[in-house]
Amino acid sequence: MRILHLSWEYPPVVYGGLGRHVHALAETQAALGHDVTVITQAGPAAAPNEVVNGVRIVRVAPVAPAPPDWHDGFLDWCFGFNTSVSMVAVPLVREWRPEVIHVHDWLQAQSSVVVREVAGVPLVLTVHATESGRTAGLLSGPFSKGIDATEAWLVSEADRVIVCSEYMRMEVAGLFGRDPADMCVIPNGIRAAEWATTVARKRAARRRYGRPLIGYAGRLEPEKGVQTLIEAMPAIRRSFPEARAVIIGTGTAESELRHGVKRRRLSDAVTFAGYISDDDLRAVMAASDVAVVPSLYEPFGFVALEAMALGTPLVAARTGGLAAIVADGETGLLFPPGDRAGLADAVVAVLQHPRAARTRAAAGRSEVEERYAWPVIATAALDVYRDAAAEYAA
């Protein structure tokens, strides 16, 4: 098939799981013999048009009124970005004639619908998360309300909707009125073989951060629940006084989280590592005695897959897609989201019973290899494309 992906992030511009998802999906589809193009945003030192691992990548910069940095006015930036995408995509699809357009989240909503109408092919939407979910339903200002309205419009316009978990299927149905039976659940995937490190790197990470080590990796945003981990550290240290937590990532909540660590006098127990390389990330998480995913809202839980692929014992919040990924007591331990006592108890249980924790971790690794391999995920997406194309043609 000729497949056009629209994604606002794609390597080297990656902010989170969405960019990694589209990257792996596109490259796997290309490896399966399909003609794949991705239109995404321009990045420093990234070629405007190139082919990488069989995927043609077209990168565009937003036009006016977009600010130079999207942090300064995101909706304005998106307006300019969609204009640029449309200007590039319309002549491309007229010449290349894709058989399906796959847009990822709302950020290219307007351009995806324009291109769908020009190309005369189905539009498939993957909803990776929702603004209502990220804000716990508050939608307190025009920014959030504008995103929510755009999401609702795009869900109604899409010919097919893909979600990453049963939790997200019901969330999208409840928020936007799309029939749950009219959506397809395809989980995120992972290249398990890439999630490995060396013994030397693990030892270096342990020397740097200490043991027992609790690892967190992800964005530092309120919905990620890092505050729950910080609140749980005093109870964890009552059982394991030498316990250390390393927090990998950046985000808008970092300043508040740092203040919480200082207020609780945990500066010697919690390290903010910031953004680190993929090699260092894998080494630190593999060196961790337990990986914690404390999200309050989590459509899927890609970080949990990464920990499972590394064979690291896992403790996760029983919320969203995490509850479907982690089998409590079998591949990890779950606790109620936001419950610092529950998180502390689960971490202490892992540290007190390392043999049982390793058994769960081994089961988790097997689960990742069997269920979340990218060829499985990519093939499922192709089935959705073919069904949508057949119905659209009819």
Backbone torsions as a table, in degrees:
resi	resn	phi	psi	omega
1	MET	NA	154.6	171.0
2	ARG	-97.1	115.4	-169.7
3	ILE	-120.2	128.1	174.9
4	LEU	-110.7	116.9	174.1
5	HIS	-97.5	136.2	172.5
6	LEU	-115.7	117.0	-177.1
7	SER	-146.5	131.4	-176.6
8	TRP	-74.1	-15.7	175.2
9	GLU	-129.0	138.4	179.4
10	TYR	-163.7	140.2	-175.7
11	PRO	-49.7	137.0	10.5
12	PRO	-87.2	1.3	178.9
13	VAL	-92.8	101.0	-178.5
14	VAL	-135.3	128.0	179.4
15	TYR	-107.0	-24.5	-176.1
16	GLY	-169.5	-152.5	-173.9
17	GLY	-67.1	-28.9	-178.7
18	LEU	-60.3	-47.3	-178.8
19	GLY	-63.0	-40.9	178.6
20	ARG	-67.1	-36.3	179.4
21	HIS	-63.6	-50.9	-177.2
22	VAL	-64.4	-39.9	179.1
23	HIS	-58.0	-52.4	-178.0
24	ALA	-67.1	-39.8	-179.8
25	LEU	-63.2	-47.7	-177.8
26	ALA	-63.5	-45.3	-178.5
27	GLU	-67.7	-35.8	178.1
28	THR	-68.1	-40.9	177.5
29	GLN	-63.4	-39.2	176.9
30	ALA	-64.5	-40.9	179.6
31	ALA	-65.4	-25.5	177.6
32	LEU	-82.3	1.6	174.1
33	GLY	101.8	12.9	-177.6
34	HIS	-97.8	156.9	-178.7
35	ASP	-93.1	106.6	-169.3
36	VAL	-119.8	130.8	173.7
37	THR	-125.3	141.4	175.6
38	VAL	-121.3	128.8	171.2
39	ILE	-106.9	124.5	-173.9
40	THR	-145.5	-175.9	-177.3
41	GLN	-84.3	153.2	177.7
42	ALA	-70.2	153.5	177.5
43	GLY	-140.5	160.3	179.3
44	PRO	-57.1	130.8	175.8
45	ALA	64.7	14.8	177.4
46	ALA	-101.0	132.6	-178.4
47	ALA	-64.4	142.2	-179.7
48	PRO	-69.4	-22.7	-178.6
49	ASN	-152.9	115.3	-179.5
50	GLU	-155.2	165.0	175.4
51	VAL	-114.7	123.6	-179.9
52	VAL	-128.1	121.4	-179.9
53	ASN	50.9	41.7	175.7
54	GLY	85.4	-4.3	-178.6
55	VAL	-105.1	125.9	173.7
56	ARG	-81.2	126.3	-177.2
57	ILE	-115.9	123.8	177.1
58	VAL	-114.6	120.3	-176.2
59	ARG	-112.3	134.2	-177.4
60	VAL	-130.2	150.9	175.5
61	ALA	-103.0	145.3	179.4
62	PRO	-67.7	149.5	174.9
63	VAL	-96.6	177.0	179.6
64	ALA	-56.6	145.8	10.7
65	PRO	-95.6	26.8	-174.8
66	ALA	-63.2	135.7	174.9
67	PRO	-71.8	159.9	179.4
68	PRO	-58.9	-34.9	-179.5
69	ASP	-119.6	125.7	-176.2
70	TRP	-63.4	-19.8	177.4
71	HIS	-62.9	-24.3	-174.1
72	ASP	-84.9	-14.1	-179.9
73	GLY	-177.4	79.8	-166.0
74	PHE	-64.3	-43.3	-178.1
75	LEU	-67.4	-37.6	174.1
76	ASP	-62.4	-42.9	178.8
77	TRP	-59.7	-44.7	-179.2
78	CYS	-64.4	-36.3	177.2
79	PHE	-60.3	-49.2	179.6
80	GLY	-66.4	-36.0	179.8
81	PHE	-66.1	-44.8	178.6
82	ASN	-61.9	-37.7	176.7
83	THR	-61.4	-46.3	179.6
84	SER	-63.2	-42.5	179.2
85	VAL	-60.6	-45.1	179.8
86	SER	-61.1	-43.0	-178.3
87	MET	-61.8	-33.9	179.8
88	VAL	-85.0	-40.2	-171.7
89	ALA	-73.7	-36.8	-175.8
90	VAL	-59.5	-53.7	177.3
91	PRO	-64.9	-31.4	179.2
92	LEU	-62.8	-48.1	-176.0
93	VAL	-71.6	-28.7	177.1
94	ARG	-64.9	-35.2	-179.2
95	GLU	-86.4	-44.6	-171.1
96	TRP	-86.7	-31.6	177.1
97	ARG	57.8	69.0	176.7
98	PRO	-64.3	158.7	178.4
99	GLU	-96.3	-14.6	178.1
100	VAL	-157.5	148.1	173.6
101	ILE	-115.4	127.4	-178.6
102	HIS	-119.0	111.2	-179.3
103	VAL	-105.0	143.8	-175.0
104	HIS	-115.3	108.2	-177.1
105	ASP	66.7	-175.4	-166.2
106	TRP	-83.0	-10.4	-166.8
107	LEU	-67.1	-18.6	174.2
108	GLN	-121.6	36.0	-176.7
109	ALA	-59.4	-54.7	-174.8
110	GLN	-63.5	-46.4	-178.7
111	SER	-66.3	-35.3	-178.9
112	SER	-65.5	-38.4	179.5
113	VAL	-71.4	-40.3	176.1
114	VAL	-59.0	-47.4	-177.3
115	VAL	-67.2	-37.4	176.1
116	ARG	-57.9	-44.6	-178.4
117	GLU	-67.1	-36.9	179.0
118	VAL	-70.1	-44.3	-175.5
119	ALA	-77.3	-27.1	-178.0
120	GLY	67.8	39.4	179.9
121	VAL	-132.0	164.1	-176.8
122	PRO	-69.5	150.7	176.2
123	LEU	-108.0	118.8	176.5
124	VAL	-104.3	131.0	-179.6
125	LEU	-115.1	129.9	166.5
126	THR	-103.0	121.3	174.8
127	VAL	-92.4	106.9	-178.6
128	HIS	-84.0	-29.1	179.2
129	ALA	-167.2	169.0	177.3
130	THR	-126.2	153.2	177.5
131	GLU	-64.1	-38.9	178.3
132	SER	-61.4	-41.0	178.5
133	GLY	-66.1	-42.5	-179.1
134	ARG	-64.6	-30.7	-176.6
135	THR	-103.9	13.8	-178.7
136	ALA	57.2	33.1	176.5
137	GLY	80.2	7.5	-174.9
138	LEU	-74.6	-47.7	-178.9
139	LEU	44.3	55.8	-166.5
140	SER	-78.2	-17.1	-176.4
141	GLY	-138.1	177.1	-178.5
142	PRO	-61.5	-30.3	178.7
143	PHE	-61.3	-55.4	-178.9
144	SER	-64.9	-39.7	-179.8
145	LYS	-65.8	-35.7	177.6
146	GLY	-65.8	-41.1	177.8
147	ILE	-65.4	-45.2	-179.9
148	ASP	-59.4	-42.8	179.3
149	ALA	-65.1	-38.7	178.1
150	THR	-65.5	-42.1	177.5
151	GLU	-59.8	-45.1	-179.0
152	ALA	-61.7	-42.6	179.8
153	TRP	-64.1	-44.6	-177.7
154	LEU	-66.9	-39.4	176.9
155	VAL	-59.9	-39.1	-179.9
156	SER	-72.6	-29.3	-178.0
157	GLU	-81.0	-30.5	-173.2
158	ALA	-65.1	141.9	177.1
159	ASP	-77.3	-29.4	174.9
160	ARG	-141.2	144.8	177.2
161	VAL	-122.0	127.8	174.6
162	ILE	-109.3	137.1	173.6
163	VAL	-126.5	161.2	-171.5
164	CYS	-93.8	-5.4	-179.2
165	SER	-160.8	162.7	175.1
166	GLU	-61.9	-35.0	176.8
167	TYR	-57.7	-45.1	-179.6
168	MET	-70.1	-32.1	176.7
169	ARG	-58.7	-46.0	-178.7
170	MET	-73.0	-32.2	177.4
171	GLU	-65.3	-47.7	-179.5
172	VAL	-64.4	-39.9	177.8
173	ALA	-62.3	-44.6	-178.5
174	GLY	-68.7	-36.7	-177.1
175	LEU	-78.8	-40.7	-166.6
176	PHE	-119.9	-0.8	173.4
177	GLY	78.2	11.0	177.5
178	ARG	-76.2	135.5	-179.7
179	ASP	-59.8	124.6	179.2
180	PRO	-55.6	-33.5	180.0
181	ALA	-69.5	-15.2	-178.1
182	ASP	-94.9	11.3	178.1
183	MET	-121.4	151.0	-178.5
184	CYS	-115.0	132.4	177.5
185	VAL	-93.2	115.8	174.1
186	ILE	-129.0	114.2	-176.9
187	PRO	-69.4	163.3	170.3
188	ASN	-68.6	159.6	-179.6
189	GLY	-119.8	179.6	179.5
190	ILE	-153.3	144.7	172.8
191	ARG	-91.3	89.7	-171.8
192	ALA	-58.7	-35.4	-177.9
193	ALA	-63.1	-26.2	179.9
194	GLU	-78.3	-17.0	-178.3
195	TRP	-93.1	77.3	179.4
196	ALA	-147.0	161.7	178.3
197	THR	-148.7	-179.7	-178.9
198	THR	-101.1	159.5	176.6
199	VAL	-60.6	-39.2	-179.1
200	ALA	-62.7	-42.1	179.6
201	ARG	-65.6	-41.1	178.3
202	LYS	-61.7	-44.5	179.9
203	ARG	-63.1	-40.2	179.2
204	ALA	-63.1	-40.5	179.2
205	ALA	-65.0	-39.9	179.3
206	ARG	-67.5	-38.2	176.8
207	ARG	-64.0	-36.5	-176.6
208	ARG	-74.1	-42.2	-171.3
209	TYR	-105.5	-13.2	178.7
210	GLY	87.8	177.0	179.2
211	ARG	-146.5	154.0	-5.2
212	PRO	-66.7	142.1	-171.6
213	LEU	-111.5	131.0	176.9
214	ILE	-109.8	122.9	-175.4
215	GLY	-109.8	137.5	171.3
216	TYR	-129.2	135.4	174.9
217	ALA	-135.8	130.7	179.2
218	GLY	155.5	-179.4	178.0
219	ARG	-69.4	147.6	177.8
220	LEU	-96.8	80.8	179.6
221	GLU	-127.5	154.3	-176.0
222	PRO	-53.8	-38.6	-175.5
223	GLU	-71.2	-12.4	180.0
224	LYS	-81.9	-10.3	170.1
225	GLY	72.7	19.2	-179.4
226	VAL	-61.7	-29.0	178.3
227	GLN	-60.4	-32.0	178.4
228	THR	-65.8	-40.2	177.1
229	LEU	-63.0	-44.6	179.7
230	ILE	-62.4	-42.2	179.2
231	GLU	-64.8	-26.5	-178.4
232	ALA	-83.6	-16.6	-173.4
233	MET	-60.0	-40.7	177.9
234	PRO	-57.9	-41.7	179.3
235	ALA	-67.6	-39.0	178.3
236	ILE	-63.1	-41.0	-177.2
237	ARG	-74.4	-17.1	172.7
238	ARG	-67.5	-32.3	176.5
239	SER	-88.8	-34.8	-179.3
240	PHE	-132.7	86.6	-174.0
241	PRO	-58.9	-23.0	-178.5
242	GLU	-92.4	2.9	-176.2
243	ALA	-60.4	139.2	178.5
244	ARG	-127.0	147.5	174.3
245	ALA	-120.2	134.4	174.0
246	VAL	-115.7	127.1	-176.5
247	ILE	-110.9	113.6	-175.7
248	ILE	-104.1	126.8	177.6
249	GLY	131.7	173.5	178.5
250	THR	-136.2	167.5	178.5
251	GLY	166.8	178.6	-174.0
252	THR	-69.7	-19.2	-177.7
253	ALA	-91.7	2.6	-172.6
254	GLU	-59.5	-45.0	-178.1
255	SER	-61.0	-43.8	-179.9
256	GLU	-66.5	-38.2	178.7
257	LEU	-65.5	-43.1	177.9
258	ARG	-61.4	-39.3	177.8
259	HIS	-63.3	-39.7	178.3
260	GLY	-63.3	-37.8	177.4
261	VAL	-65.1	-44.3	-179.6
262	LYS	-66.0	-41.6	-179.0
263	ARG	-62.7	-33.8	-179.9
264	ARG	-91.4	5.8	178.4
265	ARG	57.0	48.3	-178.3
266	LEU	-112.3	16.4	-175.2
267	SER	-59.8	-29.1	178.3
268	ASP	-82.6	-7.9	-175.4
269	ALA	-111.9	-17.1	-175.8
270	VAL	-125.8	126.7	178.4
271	THR	-115.6	128.6	173.5
272	PHE	-93.9	109.8	-175.6
273	ALA	-87.0	-15.5	-178.2
274	GLY	70.4	-155.0	177.5
275	TYR	-82.9	129.0	178.7
276	ILE	-129.0	165.3	-178.3
277	SER	-66.4	160.9	178.1
278	ASP	-59.8	-40.0	179.3
279	ASP	-62.4	-43.3	179.1
280	ASP	-68.7	-37.8	178.3
281	LEU	-58.9	-48.1	-178.9
282	ARG	-64.0	-38.5	179.8
283	ALA	-64.7	-45.0	-178.1
284	VAL	-66.9	-43.9	-178.4
285	MET	-69.7	-34.1	175.8
286	ALA	-69.0	-32.8	179.2
287	ALA	-76.1	-16.7	-177.6
288	SER	-69.1	140.4	175.4
289	ASP	-75.2	-22.7	176.5
290	VAL	-155.2	135.9	173.2
291	ALA	-100.7	134.7	-177.4
292	VAL	-115.9	129.7	174.5
293	VAL	-120.5	92.2	-169.5
294	PRO	-95.8	27.5	-170.5
295	SER	-56.9	142.4	169.9
296	LEU	-86.6	-31.5	177.7
297	TYR	-136.1	125.6	-178.0
298	GLU	-151.7	101.0	-179.9
299	PRO	-57.9	-36.3	-179.6
300	PHE	-133.4	-74.9	-179.4
301	GLY	117.8	54.9	-177.2
302	PHE	-58.8	-36.2	-178.0
303	VAL	-62.7	-32.9	177.1
304	ALA	-63.7	-40.8	176.7
305	LEU	-60.8	-41.0	-179.0
306	GLU	-62.7	-44.1	178.6
307	ALA	-63.5	-41.8	178.9
308	MET	-63.9	-39.9	179.1
309	ALA	-64.4	-32.7	178.8
310	LEU	-78.8	-12.5	-177.6
311	GLY	78.3	24.4	179.1
312	THR	-90.9	131.2	175.6
313	PRO	-53.8	139.3	-168.7
314	LEU	-121.3	136.1	170.1
315	VAL	-125.0	126.4	-174.5
316	ALA	-139.6	155.3	175.9
317	ALA	-72.9	141.9	178.0
318	ARG	-82.3	76.3	-177.5
319	THR	-148.3	148.4	173.8
320	GLY	52.2	-136.9	-178.6
321	GLY	-70.2	-21.4	179.6
322	LEU	-59.3	-38.5	-178.4
323	ALA	-65.0	-23.3	177.9
324	ALA	-87.9	-30.7	-179.1
325	ILE	-74.9	-45.9	-172.6
326	VAL	-97.5	118.2	174.6
327	ALA	-86.1	110.5	-173.9
328	ASP	-58.4	123.9	179.8
329	GLY	84.6	-8.1	-178.8
330	GLU	-114.5	-50.1	177.8
331	THR	-115.2	-1.4	179.0
332	GLY	176.1	-173.9	176.3
333	LEU	-120.0	139.4	179.1
334	LEU	-111.0	153.0	175.0
335	PHE	-141.2	157.9	-179.7
336	PRO	-64.2	133.6	-178.7
337	PRO	-58.6	135.8	179.5
338	GLY	82.2	-1.7	-176.2
339	ASP	-93.6	98.2	-176.6
340	ARG	-66.6	-34.2	177.8
341	ALA	-67.5	-40.5	178.1
342	GLY	-64.9	-40.2	177.6
343	LEU	-63.7	-46.4	-179.2
344	ALA	-60.4	-43.7	-179.8
345	ASP	-61.4	-41.5	-178.8
346	ALA	-66.6	-43.3	179.1
347	VAL	-64.1	-43.7	179.0
348	VAL	-61.8	-39.8	178.2
349	ALA	-61.1	-40.9	177.9
350	VAL	-63.3	-45.5	-176.8
351	LEU	-70.4	-31.7	179.9
352	GLN	-77.8	-26.0	-176.0
353	HIS	-128.3	70.3	-174.6
354	PRO	-64.4	-31.6	-179.6
355	ARG	-65.3	-46.5	178.1
356	ALA	-62.9	-37.4	178.9
357	ALA	-63.9	-40.9	179.2
358	ARG	-66.8	-35.2	177.5
359	THR	-63.8	-43.9	177.3
360	ARG	-63.8	-40.5	-178.9
361	ALA	-63.4	-39.4	178.2
362	ALA	-64.9	-39.5	177.2
363	ALA	-65.3	-37.2	178.0
364	GLY	-65.1	-40.7	178.0
365	ARG	-60.9	-43.2	178.6
366	SER	-63.6	-39.6	179.1
367	GLU	-61.8	-43.0	179.6
368	VAL	-61.6	-46.0	-176.5
369	GLU	-65.2	-32.8	-176.1
370	GLU	-87.6	-39.5	-169.3
371	ARG	-100.8	-28.5	-169.6
372	TYR	-115.4	21.0	177.5
373	ALA	-69.2	142.3	-174.1
374	TRP	-64.0	-35.8	175.1
375	PRO	-58.8	-34.2	176.3
376	VAL	-65.9	-45.4	-178.6
377	ILE	-66.1	-45.2	-177.7
378	ALA	-64.3	-38.7	178.8
379	THR	-65.4	-39.5	177.6
380	ALA	-62.7	-40.4	177.5
381	ALA	-64.6	-40.3	178.5
382	LEU	-61.7	-36.9	177.0
383	ASP	-62.8	-39.3	177.2
384	VAL	-64.0	-44.5	179.5
385	TYR	-57.9	-46.5	-176.4
386	ARG	-64.8	-42.4	177.8
387	ASP	-62.6	-43.7	-179.3
388	ALA	-65.1	-40.6	-179.9
389	ALA	-65.4	-41.0	-179.7
390	ALA	-65.2	-42.7	-179.9
391	GLU	-69.4	-38.9	-179.8
392	TYR	-64.4	-42.1	179.3
393	ALA	-63.7	-37.8	180.0
394	ALA	-67.8	NA	NA
